[in-house]
Amino acid sequence: MSEHHARAAGTPAGAAGPPDEYVEAEIHRMLAEDPDVAEQGITVVLTERGLVLYGEVESPHRREEILRRVAERFPDVPISSDIGVIRTQAPTQIEQLP
C-alpha cells in the first residue's frame, strides 16, 4: 500500500482516510457507473498535494463534468487536471475494403 492517504469528507485533518487504492477505485467506479459520464479512460493518482486526474476525453464539457463530480465527492481534497481533449473529426476519405 502507498503511504499517502486522503481525508474522507468530514474527517478531521489529523485523521487518516482511506488508502490511495480505495480513493482511486471509488473515483474509477463513480465515473464508469454514472450513465451521464460513463468514462473509463481516466487515471487517478493521489499525491501529497491532492488528486491528479490524467487522460483524454472528447470535449471540454465532459472534462468539466468529470472534475465537478470528483470535487463534489471529495470537497476537501485539492484536484488537479491533466485531462486532454481529443479533437474528433469525421473521416475525410471513404475507406475502401477489399
Jmol script that loads the backbone (N, CA, C; Angstrom):
load data "model"
ATOM      1  N   MET A   1       0.832  -1.184   0.000  1.00  0.00           N
ATOM      2  CA  MET A   1       0.000   0.000   0.000  1.00  0.00           C
ATOM      3  C   MET A   1       0.874   1.244   0.000  1.00  0.00           C
ATOM      4  N   SER A   2       0.382   2.268  -0.563  1.00  0.00           N
ATOM      5  CA  SER A   2       1.091   3.537  -0.623  1.00  0.00           C
ATOM      6  C   SER A   2       1.042   4.232   0.725  1.00  0.00           C
ATOM      7  N   GLU A   3       1.973   5.141   0.958  1.00  0.00           N
ATOM      8  CA  GLU A   3       1.992   5.840   2.236  1.00  0.00           C
ATOM      9  C   GLU A   3       1.116   7.085   2.253  1.00  0.00           C
ATOM     10  N   HIS A   4       0.616   7.516   1.117  1.00  0.00           N
ATOM     11  CA  HIS A   4      -0.232   8.704   1.060  1.00  0.00           C
ATOM     12  C   HIS A   4      -1.676   8.328   1.349  1.00  0.00           C
ATOM     13  N   HIS A   5      -2.390   9.223   2.025  1.00  0.00           N
ATOM     14  CA  HIS A   5      -3.797   8.981   2.336  1.00  0.00           C
ATOM     15  C   HIS A   5      -4.607  10.233   2.070  1.00  0.00           C
ATOM     16  N   ALA A   6      -5.852  10.046   1.690  1.00  0.00           N
ATOM     17  CA  ALA A   6      -6.782  11.167   1.514  1.00  0.00           C
ATOM     18  C   ALA A   6      -7.698  11.209   2.714  1.00  0.00           C
ATOM     19  N   ARG A   7      -8.148  12.414   3.055  1.00  0.00           N
ATOM     20  CA  ARG A   7      -9.144  12.540   4.113  1.00  0.00           C
ATOM     21  C   ARG A   7     -10.510  12.366   3.496  1.00  0.00           C
ATOM     22  N   ALA A   8     -11.312  11.588   4.137  1.00  0.00           N
ATOM     23  CA  ALA A   8     -12.697  11.469   3.689  1.00  0.00           C
ATOM     24  C   ALA A   8     -13.419  12.754   4.066  1.00  0.00           C
ATOM     25  N   ALA A   9     -14.466  13.085   3.354  1.00  0.00           N
ATOM     26  CA  ALA A   9     -15.233  14.291   3.655  1.00  0.00           C
ATOM     27  C   ALA A   9     -15.700  14.251   5.095  1.00  0.00           C
ATOM     28  N   GLY A  10     -15.433  15.324   5.827  1.00  0.00           N
ATOM     29  CA  GLY A  10     -15.862  15.407   7.214  1.00  0.00           C
ATOM     30  C   GLY A  10     -14.884  14.795   8.197  1.00  0.00           C
ATOM     31  N   THR A  11     -13.780  14.233   7.725  1.00  0.00           N
ATOM     32  CA  THR A  11     -12.791  13.639   8.611  1.00  0.00           C
ATOM     33  C   THR A  11     -11.833  14.722   9.074  1.00  0.00           C
ATOM     34  N   PRO A  12     -11.488  14.768  10.367  1.00  0.00           N
ATOM     35  CA  PRO A  12     -10.551  15.776  10.853  1.00  0.00           C
ATOM     36  C   PRO A  12      -9.213  15.684  10.129  1.00  0.00           C
ATOM     37  N   ALA A  13      -8.525  16.817  10.038  1.00  0.00           N
ATOM     38  CA  ALA A  13      -7.275  16.881   9.286  1.00  0.00           C
ATOM     39  C   ALA A  13      -6.231  15.907   9.796  1.00  0.00           C
ATOM     40  N   GLY A  14      -6.192  15.608  11.076  1.00  0.00           N
ATOM     41  CA  GLY A  14      -5.189  14.707  11.613  1.00  0.00           C
ATOM     42  C   GLY A  14      -5.520  13.245  11.421  1.00  0.00           C
ATOM     43  N   ALA A  15      -6.728  12.925  11.000  1.00  0.00           N
ATOM     44  CA  ALA A  15      -7.139  11.532  10.857  1.00  0.00           C
ATOM     45  C   ALA A  15      -6.819  11.027   9.458  1.00  0.00           C
ATOM     46  N   ALA A  16      -6.450   9.755   9.395  1.00  0.00           N
ATOM     47  CA  ALA A  16      -6.151   9.151   8.105  1.00  0.00           C
ATOM     48  C   ALA A  16      -7.440   8.689   7.452  1.00  0.00           C
ATOM     49  N   GLY A  17      -7.550   8.918   6.171  1.00  0.00           N
ATOM     50  CA  GLY A  17      -8.714   8.472   5.416  1.00  0.00           C
ATOM     51  C   GLY A  17      -8.412   7.143   4.764  1.00  0.00           C
ATOM     52  N   PRO A  18      -9.185   6.785   3.774  1.00  0.00           N
ATOM     53  CA  PRO A  18      -8.964   5.511   3.096  1.00  0.00           C
ATOM     54  C   PRO A  18      -7.655   5.526   2.319  1.00  0.00           C
ATOM     55  N   PRO A  19      -7.019   4.370   2.156  1.00  0.00           N
ATOM     56  CA  PRO A  19      -5.772   4.304   1.380  1.00  0.00           C
ATOM     57  C   PRO A  19      -5.996   4.727  -0.069  1.00  0.00           C
ATOM     58  N   ASP A  20      -4.904   5.099  -0.724  1.00  0.00           N
ATOM     59  CA  ASP A  20      -4.946   5.554  -2.116  1.00  0.00           C
ATOM     60  C   ASP A  20      -5.791   4.658  -3.009  1.00  0.00           C
ATOM     61  N   GLU A  21      -5.550   3.356  -2.916  1.00  0.00           N
ATOM     62  CA  GLU A  21      -6.210   2.420  -3.811  1.00  0.00           C
ATOM     63  C   GLU A  21      -7.728   2.512  -3.700  1.00  0.00           C
ATOM     64  N   TYR A  22      -8.228   2.749  -2.500  1.00  0.00           N
ATOM     65  CA  TYR A  22      -9.671   2.845  -2.310  1.00  0.00           C
ATOM     66  C   TYR A  22     -10.225   4.132  -2.911  1.00  0.00           C
ATOM     67  N   VAL A  23      -9.518   5.231  -2.725  1.00  0.00           N
ATOM     68  CA  VAL A  23      -9.956   6.510  -3.294  1.00  0.00           C
ATOM     69  C   VAL A  23      -9.936   6.419  -4.816  1.00  0.00           C
ATOM     70  N   GLU A  24      -8.846   5.903  -5.365  1.00  0.00           N
ATOM     71  CA  GLU A  24      -8.723   5.776  -6.810  1.00  0.00           C
ATOM     72  C   GLU A  24      -9.801   4.855  -7.374  1.00  0.00           C
ATOM     73  N   ALA A  25     -10.028   3.718  -6.706  1.00  0.00           N
ATOM     74  CA  ALA A  25     -11.051   2.773  -7.170  1.00  0.00           C
ATOM     75  C   ALA A  25     -12.447   3.382  -7.078  1.00  0.00           C
ATOM     76  N   GLU A  26     -12.699   4.136  -6.030  1.00  0.00           N
ATOM     77  CA  GLU A  26     -14.014   4.767  -5.876  1.00  0.00           C
ATOM     78  C   GLU A  26     -14.273   5.763  -7.003  1.00  0.00           C
ATOM     79  N   ILE A  27     -13.269   6.541  -7.363  1.00  0.00           N
ATOM     80  CA  ILE A  27     -13.425   7.517  -8.447  1.00  0.00           C
ATOM     81  C   ILE A  27     -13.619   6.797  -9.780  1.00  0.00           C
ATOM     82  N   HIS A  28     -12.825   5.754 -10.036  1.00  0.00           N
ATOM     83  CA  HIS A  28     -12.978   4.991 -11.282  1.00  0.00           C
ATOM     84  C   HIS A  28     -14.387   4.420 -11.384  1.00  0.00           C
ATOM     85  N   ARG A  29     -14.863   3.838 -10.297  1.00  0.00           N
ATOM     86  CA  ARG A  29     -16.204   3.248 -10.281  1.00  0.00           C
ATOM     87  C   ARG A  29     -17.273   4.327 -10.498  1.00  0.00           C
ATOM     88  N   MET A  30     -17.115   5.450  -9.803  1.00  0.00           N
ATOM     89  CA  MET A  30     -18.079   6.538  -9.923  1.00  0.00           C
ATOM     90  C   MET A  30     -18.165   7.031 -11.372  1.00  0.00           C
ATOM     91  N   LEU A  31     -17.015   7.232 -12.010  1.00  0.00           N
ATOM     92  CA  LEU A  31     -17.003   7.745 -13.381  1.00  0.00           C
ATOM     93  C   LEU A  31     -17.507   6.713 -14.384  1.00  0.00           C
ATOM     94  N   ALA A  32     -17.210   5.444 -14.151  1.00  0.00           N
ATOM     95  CA  ALA A  32     -17.630   4.395 -15.081  1.00  0.00           C
ATOM     96  C   ALA A  32     -19.112   4.060 -14.949  1.00  0.00           C
ATOM     97  N   GLU A  33     -19.633   4.070 -13.721  1.00  0.00           N
ATOM     98  CA  GLU A  33     -21.011   3.635 -13.492  1.00  0.00           C
ATOM     99  C   GLU A  33     -22.047   4.738 -13.660  1.00  0.00           C
ATOM    100  N   ASP A  34     -21.632   5.981 -13.627  1.00  0.00           N
ATOM    101  CA  ASP A  34     -22.578   7.083 -13.798  1.00  0.00           C
ATOM    102  C   ASP A  34     -22.977   7.150 -15.272  1.00  0.00           C
ATOM    103  N   PRO A  35     -24.260   6.958 -15.592  1.00  0.00           N
ATOM    104  CA  PRO A  35     -24.668   6.942 -17.002  1.00  0.00           C
ATOM    105  C   PRO A  35     -24.443   8.273 -17.728  1.00  0.00           C
ATOM    106  N   ASP A  36     -24.356   9.369 -16.996  1.00  0.00           N
ATOM    107  CA  ASP A  36     -24.115  10.665 -17.629  1.00  0.00           C
ATOM    108  C   ASP A  36     -22.646  10.884 -17.965  1.00  0.00           C
ATOM    109  N   VAL A  37     -21.761  10.099 -17.354  1.00  0.00           N
ATOM    110  CA  VAL A  37     -20.327  10.240 -17.602  1.00  0.00           C
ATOM    111  C   VAL A  37     -19.800   9.018 -18.345  1.00  0.00           C
ATOM    112  N   ALA A  38     -19.978   7.834 -17.778  1.00  0.00           N
ATOM    113  CA  ALA A  38     -19.553   6.557 -18.371  1.00  0.00           C
ATOM    114  C   ALA A  38     -18.144   6.636 -18.949  1.00  0.00           C
ATOM    115  N   GLU A  39     -17.211   7.117 -18.151  1.00  0.00           N
ATOM    116  CA  GLU A  39     -15.835   7.326 -18.600  1.00  0.00           C
ATOM    117  C   GLU A  39     -14.909   6.339 -17.894  1.00  0.00           C
ATOM    118  N   GLN A  40     -14.161   5.554 -18.684  1.00  0.00           N
ATOM    119  CA  GLN A  40     -13.242   4.578 -18.112  1.00  0.00           C
ATOM    120  C   GLN A  40     -11.783   4.923 -18.365  1.00  0.00           C
ATOM    121  N   GLY A  41     -11.513   5.948 -19.144  1.00  0.00           N
ATOM    122  CA  GLY A  41     -10.153   6.255 -19.537  1.00  0.00           C
ATOM    123  C   GLY A  41      -9.440   7.281 -18.679  1.00  0.00           C
ATOM    124  N   ILE A  42      -9.899   7.496 -17.456  1.00  0.00           N
ATOM    125  CA  ILE A  42      -9.269   8.484 -16.585  1.00  0.00           C
ATOM    126  C   ILE A  42      -8.429   7.767 -15.538  1.00  0.00           C
ATOM    127  N   THR A  43      -7.182   8.191 -15.403  1.00  0.00           N
ATOM    128  CA  THR A  43      -6.289   7.665 -14.375  1.00  0.00           C
ATOM    129  C   THR A  43      -6.297   8.637 -13.211  1.00  0.00           C
ATOM    130  N   VAL A  44      -6.383   8.103 -12.007  1.00  0.00           N
ATOM    131  CA  VAL A  44      -6.434   8.927 -10.800  1.00  0.00           C
ATOM    132  C   VAL A  44      -5.216   8.613  -9.949  1.00  0.00           C
ATOM    133  N   VAL A  45      -4.502   9.657  -9.531  1.00  0.00           N
ATOM    134  CA  VAL A  45      -3.344   9.487  -8.656  1.00  0.00           C
ATOM    135  C   VAL A  45      -3.533  10.401  -7.457  1.00  0.00           C
ATOM    136  N   LEU A  46      -3.399   9.833  -6.283  1.00  0.00           N
ATOM    137  CA  LEU A  46      -3.496  10.607  -5.053  1.00  0.00           C
ATOM    138  C   LEU A  46      -2.084  10.952  -4.604  1.00  0.00           C
ATOM    139  N   THR A  47      -1.767  12.246  -4.543  1.00  0.00           N
ATOM    140  CA  THR A  47      -0.446  12.702  -4.135  1.00  0.00           C
ATOM    141  C   THR A  47      -0.558  13.429  -2.804  1.00  0.00           C
ATOM    142  N   GLU A  48       0.567  13.886  -2.285  1.00  0.00           N
ATOM    143  CA  GLU A  48       0.556  14.657  -1.039  1.00  0.00           C
ATOM    144  C   GLU A  48      -0.228  15.953  -1.200  1.00  0.00           C
ATOM    145  N   ARG A  49      -0.302  16.459  -2.410  1.00  0.00           N
ATOM    146  CA  ARG A  49      -0.989  17.734  -2.667  1.00  0.00           C
ATOM    147  C   ARG A  49      -2.450  17.564  -3.054  1.00  0.00           C
ATOM    148  N   GLY A  50      -2.910  16.347  -3.270  1.00  0.00           N
ATOM    149  CA  GLY A  50      -4.301  16.116  -3.641  1.00  0.00           C
ATOM    150  C   GLY A  50      -4.430  15.107  -4.760  1.00  0.00           C
ATOM    151  N   LEU A  51      -5.568  15.129  -5.422  1.00  0.00           N
ATOM    152  CA  LEU A  51      -5.844  14.213  -6.524  1.00  0.00           C
ATOM    153  C   LEU A  51      -5.390  14.821  -7.843  1.00  0.00           C
ATOM    154  N   VAL A  52      -4.807  13.981  -8.695  1.00  0.00           N
ATOM    155  CA  VAL A  52      -4.453  14.392 -10.049  1.00  0.00           C
ATOM    156  C   VAL A  52      -5.159  13.428 -10.992  1.00  0.00           C
ATOM    157  N   LEU A  53      -5.914  13.965 -11.939  1.00  0.00           N
ATOM    158  CA  LEU A  53      -6.636  13.163 -12.916  1.00  0.00           C
ATOM    159  C   LEU A  53      -5.955  13.309 -14.265  1.00  0.00           C
ATOM    160  N   TYR A  54      -5.661  12.162 -14.908  1.00  0.00           N
ATOM    161  CA  TYR A  54      -4.999  12.117 -16.205  1.00  0.00           C
ATOM    162  C   TYR A  54      -5.901  11.402 -17.204  1.00  0.00           C
ATOM    163  N   GLY A  55      -5.752  11.725 -18.460  1.00  0.00           N
ATOM    164  CA  GLY A  55      -6.469  11.008 -19.506  1.00  0.00           C
ATOM    165  C   GLY A  55      -6.881  11.927 -20.628  1.00  0.00           C
ATOM    166  N   GLU A  56      -7.744  11.408 -21.493  1.00  0.00           N
ATOM    167  CA  GLU A  56      -8.256  12.179 -22.619  1.00  0.00           C
ATOM    168  C   GLU A  56      -9.756  11.960 -22.722  1.00  0.00           C
ATOM    169  N   VAL A  57     -10.463  13.017 -23.035  1.00  0.00           N
ATOM    170  CA  VAL A  57     -11.915  12.961 -23.211  1.00  0.00           C
ATOM    171  C   VAL A  57     -12.277  13.647 -24.525  1.00  0.00           C
ATOM    172  N   GLU A  58     -13.546  13.518 -24.915  1.00  0.00           N
ATOM    173  CA  GLU A  58     -13.952  14.018 -26.228  1.00  0.00           C
ATOM    174  C   GLU A  58     -14.349  15.483 -26.275  1.00  0.00           C
ATOM    175  N   SER A  59     -14.529  16.128 -25.102  1.00  0.00           N
ATOM    176  CA  SER A  59     -14.934  17.535 -25.136  1.00  0.00           C
ATOM    177  C   SER A  59     -14.561  18.241 -23.834  1.00  0.00           C
ATOM    178  N   PRO A  60     -14.400  19.564 -23.899  1.00  0.00           N
ATOM    179  CA  PRO A  60     -14.150  20.328 -22.672  1.00  0.00           C
ATOM    180  C   PRO A  60     -15.302  20.185 -21.672  1.00  0.00           C
ATOM    181  N   HIS A  61     -16.535  20.088 -22.187  1.00  0.00           N
ATOM    182  CA  HIS A  61     -17.693  19.919 -21.300  1.00  0.00           C
ATOM    183  C   HIS A  61     -17.582  18.624 -20.501  1.00  0.00           C
ATOM    184  N   ARG A  62     -17.167  17.553 -21.145  1.00  0.00           N
ATOM    185  CA  ARG A  62     -17.006  16.257 -20.464  1.00  0.00           C
ATOM    186  C   ARG A  62     -15.927  16.350 -19.389  1.00  0.00           C
ATOM    187  N   ARG A  63     -14.824  17.012 -19.715  1.00  0.00           N
ATOM    188  CA  ARG A  63     -13.745  17.188 -18.738  1.00  0.00           C
ATOM    189  C   ARG A  63     -14.258  17.949 -17.521  1.00  0.00           C
ATOM    190  N   GLU A  64     -14.987  19.033 -17.743  1.00  0.00           N
ATOM    191  CA  GLU A  64     -15.517  19.827 -16.634  1.00  0.00           C
ATOM    192  C   GLU A  64     -16.516  19.030 -15.795  1.00  0.00           C
ATOM    193  N   GLU A  65     -17.315  18.202 -16.441  1.00  0.00           N
ATOM    194  CA  GLU A  65     -18.282  17.373 -15.714  1.00  0.00           C
ATOM    195  C   GLU A  65     -17.565  16.356 -14.824  1.00  0.00           C
ATOM    196  N   ILE A  66     -16.509  15.762 -15.329  1.00  0.00           N
ATOM    197  CA  ILE A  66     -15.722  14.811 -14.533  1.00  0.00           C
ATOM    198  C   ILE A  66     -15.120  15.515 -13.327  1.00  0.00           C
ATOM    199  N   LEU A  67     -14.514  16.665 -13.545  1.00  0.00           N
ATOM    200  CA  LEU A  67     -13.894  17.409 -12.443  1.00  0.00           C
ATOM    201  C   LEU A  67     -14.939  17.850 -11.420  1.00  0.00           C
ATOM    202  N   ARG A  68     -16.104  18.261 -11.887  1.00  0.00           N
ATOM    203  CA  ARG A  68     -17.175  18.682 -10.981  1.00  0.00           C
ATOM    204  C   ARG A  68     -17.618  17.528 -10.089  1.00  0.00           C
ATOM    205  N   ARG A  69     -17.811  16.372 -10.684  1.00  0.00           N
ATOM    206  CA  ARG A  69     -18.284  15.215  -9.910  1.00  0.00           C
ATOM    207  C   ARG A  69     -17.248  14.748  -8.894  1.00  0.00           C
ATOM    208  N   VAL A  70     -15.984  14.748  -9.270  1.00  0.00           N
ATOM    209  CA  VAL A  70     -14.936  14.345  -8.327  1.00  0.00           C
ATOM    210  C   VAL A  70     -14.840  15.366  -7.196  1.00  0.00           C
ATOM    211  N   ALA A  71     -14.934  16.657  -7.523  1.00  0.00           N
ATOM    212  CA  ALA A  71     -14.877  17.705  -6.495  1.00  0.00           C
ATOM    213  C   ALA A  71     -16.064  17.612  -5.541  1.00  0.00           C
ATOM    214  N   GLU A  72     -17.235  17.246  -6.054  1.00  0.00           N
ATOM    215  CA  GLU A  72     -18.402  17.077  -5.183  1.00  0.00           C
ATOM    216  C   GLU A  72     -18.203  15.919  -4.216  1.00  0.00           C
ATOM    217  N   ARG A  73     -17.593  14.841  -4.695  1.00  0.00           N
ATOM    218  CA  ARG A  73     -17.404  13.651  -3.857  1.00  0.00           C
ATOM    219  C   ARG A  73     -16.293  13.857  -2.833  1.00  0.00           C
ATOM    220  N   PHE A  74     -15.252  14.601  -3.186  1.00  0.00           N
ATOM    221  CA  PHE A  74     -14.117  14.854  -2.298  1.00  0.00           C
ATOM    222  C   PHE A  74     -13.915  16.363  -2.152  1.00  0.00           C
ATOM    223  N   PRO A  75     -14.826  17.057  -1.453  1.00  0.00           N
ATOM    224  CA  PRO A  75     -14.776  18.522  -1.387  1.00  0.00           C
ATOM    225  C   PRO A  75     -13.566  19.080  -0.652  1.00  0.00           C
ATOM    226  N   ASP A  76     -12.941  18.303   0.216  1.00  0.00           N
ATOM    227  CA  ASP A  76     -11.808  18.798   0.996  1.00  0.00           C
ATOM    228  C   ASP A  76     -10.460  18.450   0.386  1.00  0.00           C
ATOM    229  N   VAL A  77     -10.461  17.820  -0.786  1.00  0.00           N
ATOM    230  CA  VAL A  77      -9.212  17.385  -1.414  1.00  0.00           C
ATOM    231  C   VAL A  77      -8.959  18.235  -2.656  1.00  0.00           C
ATOM    232  N   PRO A  78      -7.794  18.896  -2.751  1.00  0.00           N
ATOM    233  CA  PRO A  78      -7.470  19.660  -3.963  1.00  0.00           C
ATOM    234  C   PRO A  78      -7.399  18.724  -5.175  1.00  0.00           C
ATOM    235  N   ILE A  79      -7.892  19.188  -6.310  1.00  0.00           N
ATOM    236  CA  ILE A  79      -7.918  18.373  -7.526  1.00  0.00           C
ATOM    237  C   ILE A  79      -7.194  19.113  -8.638  1.00  0.00           C
ATOM    238  N   SER A  80      -6.255  18.407  -9.275  1.00  0.00           N
ATOM    239  CA  SER A  80      -5.554  18.936 -10.443  1.00  0.00           C
ATOM    240  C   SER A  80      -5.954  18.099 -11.643  1.00  0.00           C
ATOM    241  N   SER A  81      -5.976  18.728 -12.800  1.00  0.00           N
ATOM    242  CA  SER A  81      -6.383  18.019 -14.009  1.00  0.00           C
ATOM    243  C   SER A  81      -5.288  18.053 -15.059  1.00  0.00           C
ATOM    244  N   ASP A  82      -4.998  16.878 -15.583  1.00  0.00           N
ATOM    245  CA  ASP A  82      -4.160  16.756 -16.765  1.00  0.00           C
ATOM    246  C   ASP A  82      -4.960  15.939 -17.787  1.00  0.00           C
ATOM    247  N   ILE A  83      -6.230  16.336 -17.930  1.00  0.00           N
ATOM    248  CA  ILE A  83      -7.134  15.660 -18.856  1.00  0.00           C
ATOM    249  C   ILE A  83      -7.162  16.463 -20.149  1.00  0.00           C
ATOM    250  N   GLY A  84      -6.703  15.842 -21.218  1.00  0.00           N
ATOM    251  CA  GLY A  84      -6.695  16.497 -22.520  1.00  0.00           C
ATOM    252  C   GLY A  84      -7.985  16.247 -23.278  1.00  0.00           C
ATOM    253  N   VAL A  85      -8.209  17.063 -24.289  1.00  0.00           N
ATOM    254  CA  VAL A  85      -9.394  16.918 -25.132  1.00  0.00           C
ATOM    255  C   VAL A  85      -8.948  16.400 -26.491  1.00  0.00           C
ATOM    256  N   ILE A  86      -9.523  15.268 -26.891  1.00  0.00           N
ATOM    257  CA  ILE A  86      -9.230  14.688 -28.201  1.00  0.00           C
ATOM    258  C   ILE A  86     -10.089  15.406 -29.228  1.00  0.00           C
ATOM    259  N   ARG A  87      -9.476  15.858 -30.275  1.00  0.00           N
ATOM    260  CA  ARG A  87     -10.230  16.516 -31.347  1.00  0.00           C
ATOM    261  C   ARG A  87     -10.786  15.428 -32.265  1.00  0.00           C
ATOM    262  N   THR A  88     -12.061  15.204 -32.176  1.00  0.00           N
ATOM    263  CA  THR A  88     -12.679  14.187 -33.026  1.00  0.00           C
ATOM    264  C   THR A  88     -13.262  14.855 -34.260  1.00  0.00           C
ATOM    265  N   GLN A  89     -12.938  14.301 -35.403  1.00  0.00           N
ATOM    266  CA  GLN A  89     -13.435  14.828 -36.666  1.00  0.00           C
ATOM    267  C   GLN A  89     -13.936  13.674 -37.516  1.00  0.00           C
ATOM    268  N   ALA A  90     -14.865  13.964 -38.369  1.00  0.00           N
ATOM    269  CA  ALA A  90     -15.361  12.953 -39.298  1.00  0.00           C
ATOM    270  C   ALA A  90     -14.257  12.600 -40.289  1.00  0.00           C
ATOM    271  N   PRO A  91     -14.224  11.365 -40.765  1.00  0.00           N
ATOM    272  CA  PRO A  91     -13.211  10.980 -41.755  1.00  0.00           C
ATOM    273  C   PRO A  91     -13.330  11.830 -43.015  1.00  0.00           C
ATOM    274  N   THR A  92     -12.194  12.134 -43.613  1.00  0.00           N
ATOM    275  CA  THR A  92     -12.198  12.947 -44.834  1.00  0.00           C
ATOM    276  C   THR A  92     -12.224  12.079 -46.085  1.00  0.00           C
ATOM    277  N   GLN A  93     -11.933  10.771 -45.934  1.00  0.00           N
ATOM    278  CA  GLN A  93     -11.934   9.863 -47.078  1.00  0.00           C
ATOM    279  C   GLN A  93     -12.816   8.662 -46.772  1.00  0.00           C
ATOM    280  N   ILE A  94     -13.325   8.054 -47.815  1.00  0.00           N
ATOM    281  CA  ILE A  94     -14.107   6.831 -47.670  1.00  0.00           C
ATOM    282  C   ILE A  94     -13.138   5.665 -47.615  1.00  0.00           C
ATOM    283  N   GLU A  95     -13.321   4.806 -46.629  1.00  0.00           N
ATOM    284  CA  GLU A  95     -12.450   3.642 -46.505  1.00  0.00           C
ATOM    285  C   GLU A  95     -12.929   2.554 -47.460  1.00  0.00           C
ATOM    286  N   GLN A  96     -12.035   2.073 -48.302  1.00  0.00           N
ATOM    287  CA  GLN A  96     -12.352   1.009 -49.255  1.00  0.00           C
ATOM    288  C   GLN A  96     -11.847  -0.314 -48.700  1.00  0.00           C
ATOM    289  N   LEU A  97     -12.768  -1.251 -48.510  1.00  0.00           N
ATOM    290  CA  LEU A  97     -12.386  -2.575 -48.026  1.00  0.00           C
ATOM    291  C   LEU A  97     -12.240  -3.520 -49.205  1.00  0.00           C
ATOM    292  N   PRO A  98     -11.246  -4.431 -49.157  1.00  0.00           N
ATOM    293  CA  PRO A  98     -11.044  -5.374 -50.275  1.00  0.00           C
ATOM    294  C   PRO A  98     -12.158  -6.391 -50.373  1.00  0.00           C
TER     295      PRO A  98
END
end "model"
wireframe off; spacefill off
backbone 0.3
color backbone group
